[in-house]
Amino acid sequence: MDLEQPVPAEENKSTVLRNVLLAVAIVYVVVSLYFIISQHNDLANLESAVKQQQAAQDRLQQEVAATSRDLKTSTEALAQRLGMTEQDLQARMAARAADLERQQRAAERRLTEQEKASINQVNGEVSGVKTDLGATKTDLETTKTDLKATEAKLESTIGDLGLQSGLIARTRDDLDQLRHRGDRNYFEFTLHRGAHPTPISTVSLALKKVDAKHNKFTLNVMADDRTIEKKDRTVAEPMQFYTGRDHMLYEIVVFTVNKNTVTGYVSTPKSAPAPVTTAPSS
């Protein structure tokens, strides 16, 4: 009768140690993967944090690979070192596990601090934008107030033909405001008494007489091969006349009268013909 050969104690001990090492390695891998997946889900919406998480994952994988190599080396060593007990092996693996857990937590703390720093930076930039928007809004309100104040100075009156005139500019600043409104074309001029007719838009003007003391003047308007005399006119008085094939209403306004000169502008409709020698300032 054959007797079953007893298994050597050393072989049983080696088998037990291998199983323990394998189980511990699996636990480490599972724990590491759990932390990696958890971090990935938490930081999915932050691109920079994702990149850092990937780096942390790579480091953990390297640690797992290093642990696996250590386990393999330890197993081979155990086969030669019968003096190492199971308790010694467990203590060594527990210390390694604790070290890996500390590294994992440290990586999580670093990522959390970086996230907070990124959020604070974004909040600071948003606050800066809000401040700039507030300043811009204030500037716009100031500009609106200035425009309203300027428009209040502009007046509408009746021209010398008895027709309702548009807004009248009494200064160059007022004239600039009228240009910005864009309702009509505006051509500024300075006329000298006794000089040849000056082309302005599609007409010509000639200053004939000046009474600076009473802010009066007389000028001739040459349009459509005819001369229209505007006699004894005053500052800011709209001088109106019709011209062109479409019978368009032009206006002349003088806002300064000096000893031998006057300064003002010609106002024409937007649909008026293009000037021959000057361009509209509108």
Buried (B, 14 or more C-beta within 10 A) or exposed (E): EEEEEEEEEEEEBBEEBBEBBEEBBEEBBEBBBEBBEEBBEBBEEBEEBBEBBBEBBEEBBEBBEEBBEBBEEBBEEBEEEEEBEEEEBEEBBEEBBEEBBEBBEEBBEEBEEBBEEBEEEEEEEEEEEEEEEEEEEEEEEEEEEEEEEBEEBBEEEEBBEEEEBBBBBBEEEBBBBBBEBEBBBBBBBEBBBEEEBBBBBBBBBBBBEBEBEEBBBBBBBBBBEEEBEBEEBEBBBBBBBBBBEEEBBBBBBBBBBEEEBBBBBBBBBEEBBEBEEBEBEB
